[in-house]
Amino acid sequence: MQEHKVGIIMNGVTGRMGTNQHLLRSIAAIMKQGGVKVGADEVIMPDPILVGRNATKLEQLCQQSGVQKFTTNLDEALADPNNIIYFDAQTTGRRADGVRKAVEAGKHVYCEKPTAVSTETALELYHLCKEAGLKNGVVQDKLWLPGIMKLKRLMQNDFFGKILSVRGEFGYWVFEGHSIPAQRPSWNYRKEDDGGIIVDMLCHWRYVLDQVFGKVKAVSCLGATHIPERIDEQGRPYKCTADDAAYATFELENGIIAQFNSSWTVRVRRDDLLTLQVDGTKGSAVAGLRECYVQHYGNTPKPVWNPDIEQPIKFFEGWAKVPEQELFDNAFKAQWELFLKHVVKDEPFPWTLYEGAKGVQLAEKGLESWAKRCWVDVPEL
């Protein structure tokens, strides 16, 4: 068996997403399965080194994941020629400096979103990689969620006919911390630390809309800071300076209208933490993270407005669950495997830092729309 050993610098994996999705459920899982198979007798085997500022946390993560190496010295990891990929899951404000160093050291780059704090910087990082001839990518995990994959299959089979609209509902109640500890980090709610749900989630909605439904043409967005004070990790109260909810409408180039509510101040009474409803002339579907329910034109009920009687139609009963027709892996792991194949075998990987810059651009346009209280066009980068 030919084994391609790939050194990966994993910077910032002590955070929630870095630990759970990228280290434990992606890279460690790939190692445990024997690598990424790329032929009958050929595999790619990750050889990660964990990088961060807290040596104790890094050592604990090594013990938890089975990874052998860690360091608090990024320059040391970048100097090692065996490390050919730099992965960044730091907070957004630290990302650009890490990527610039990686490019200077000649490493391929893969990183979380948002890729930068501004569109200008995000584009700069893409061009730096391109000019250096380095492969690059941005995490766009929701494209590999089972629910969204099922939507894409329905579209491939023309289930919807002409798609008219997409409605997304995302979020859950994030506890303030006064009595019940918060389940998200405090920096998320401070603008000065690059927090805010518009910056966080509109990057996601950009690639979901662009790559599944159609290119985003314009945005109208209203943000809100519904909870003015929260408690940080040290038990101290702090003022929330970033938006914790966003109400956005997107116009796509093909005429589809998309609406997304994103909120950390909402209680969930729907199928999942994220649901997407797609309505078309022939049928509709509602997808969560994993499941998808459909209603064809022929199964669509004919309600009549009458508030004086109890609703006779049981609306939930008119939907059919899409059966499991294929196996779906962890969404982050699926994209990691594609990036490893891209680096080692030069297989296609269209989810570059250019796509990451588009996400940052939409977040900026959303903030601009909120500030101006108007529709804002989203031009080509």
GIDATA-V34053 format. One line per field, one symbol per residue. ss: DSSP state (A for helix, B for strand, O for the rest). psi: psi as a letter, one per 40 degrees, with the letter a starting at -180 (. if undefined). burial: # if it has 24 or more other ideal C-beta (glycine too) atoms within 12 Angstrom, else .. Layout:
BEGIN
ss = ???
psi = ???
burial = ???
END
This chain:
BEGIN
ss = OBBBBBBBBBBOOOOAAAAAAAAAAAAAAAAAOOOBBBBOOBBBBBBBBBBOOOAAAAAAAAAAAOOOBBBOOAAAAAAOOOBBBBBBOOOAAAAAAAAAAAAAOOOBBBBOOOOOOOAAAAAAAAAAAAAOOOOBBBOOAAAAOAAAAAAAAAAAOOOOOOBBBBBBBBBOBOOOOOOOOOOOOAAAAOAAAOOOAAAAAAAAAAAAAAAAAOOBBBBBBBBBOOOOBBBOOOOOBBBOOOOOBBBBBBBBOOOOBBBBBBBOBOOOOOOOOBBBBBBBOOBBBBBOOOOBBBBBAAAOOOOOOOOOOOOOOOAAAAOBBOOOOOOOOOAAAAAAAAAAAAAAAOOOOOOOAAAAAAAAAAAAAAAAAAAAOOOBBOOOO
psi = hhhhhhhhhghfeeidddddddcdecddddddefahheidfhihhigihhhaehddddddddddeeidiiiegdddddehedhehhhhfiiddeddddddddddefiihhiiiieieidddddddddddddefhiiiihfdeeehdddddddddddefdebhhdihhhhiaihhideddhiieiidddehdeffahddddddddddddddeddihhdiihhhiigdhdhihaeeehiihheiheihhihhhideehhhhhhhhefihhgadidhihhhhideiiihhaddihiihideehigihhgeeihhehgddeeihhhiheihhihddddddddddddddefiigegieddddddddddddddddddefiihigii.
burial = ...#.##########.###############...##.#....##########.....#..##..#.#.###..#..##.#..#####################.#.###########.#.######.##....######################...##..##########.#.##....#.########..##################################..###.....#.#.###########...###########...#.#########.###############......................#..#.......###############....#.####################.....#.#..#
END
